[in-house]
Amino acid sequence: MSSYDPAPKTSPVPESVAADPREPAPAPARVGTIVWGLVVLALAALIIISQLGIVALNGTYVLIGLMIGAGAALVIGGLLSARGRDNSSTTGKS
């Protein structure tokens, strides 16, 4: 047995700095970013399918469908985001 007693393990950052309650939480992904990312992925998939010759696509109809879908997703996502947002005032002023 050894009489060696190692120092207690501590964090290199002081507790007062590590747990700053004033630091805001990371922001969630925006609805617009997600929707336009999905539009780009859908367009890329449709281009690949068209080039493979699996299906013959009309470009006008594809773009109209993508824009209708993206518009609907943006409106619905915005409504859901507004509904889930905390509307209480923190300062007491209107």
ZITA-V890750 format. One record per residue. N is the residue number from 1. RES is the residue in one small letter. PSI is psi in radians with two decimals (* if undefined). Layout:
<<N RES PSI> <N RES PSI>>
This chain:
<<1 m 2.58> <2 s 2.61> <3 s 0.18> <4 y 2.16> <5 d 1.83> <6 p 2.70> <7 a 2.55> <8 p 2.52> <9 k 2.20> <10 t 2.75> <11 s 2.47> <12 p -0.29> <13 v 2.27> <14 p 2.61> <15 e -0.62> <16 s -0.52> <17 v -0.64> <18 a -0.65> <19 a 1.23> <20 d 1.89> <21 p -0.26> <22 r -0.26> <23 e 2.18> <24 p 2.68> <25 a 2.68> <26 p 2.48> <27 a 2.49> <28 p 2.88> <29 a 2.49> <30 r 2.59> <31 v -0.75> <32 g -0.70> <33 t -0.76> <34 i -0.79> <35 v -0.83> <36 w -0.54> <37 g -0.74> <38 l -0.62> <39 v -0.77> <40 v -0.74> <41 l -0.74> <42 a -0.73> <43 l -0.73> <44 a -0.74> <45 a -0.72> <46 l -0.64> <47 i -0.74> <48 i -0.79> <49 i -0.73> <50 s -0.72> <51 q -0.50> <52 l -0.23> <53 g 0.22> <54 i -0.75> <55 v 2.47> <56 a 2.11> <57 l 2.50> <58 n 2.05> <59 g -0.64> <60 t -0.82> <61 y -0.64> <62 v -0.82> <63 l -0.71> <64 i -0.79> <65 g -0.73> <66 l -0.72> <67 m -0.67> <68 i -0.79> <69 g -0.74> <70 a -0.73> <71 g -0.78> <72 a -0.73> <73 a -0.67> <74 l -0.73> <75 v -0.84> <76 i -0.76> <77 g -0.68> <78 g -0.71> <79 l -0.75> <80 l -0.66> <81 s -0.74> <82 a -0.62> <83 r -0.64> <84 g -0.16> <85 r 2.50> <86 d 2.06> <87 n 0.10> <88 s 2.48> <89 s 2.37> <90 t -0.34> <91 t -0.26> <92 g -0.05> <93 k 2.59> <94 s *>>
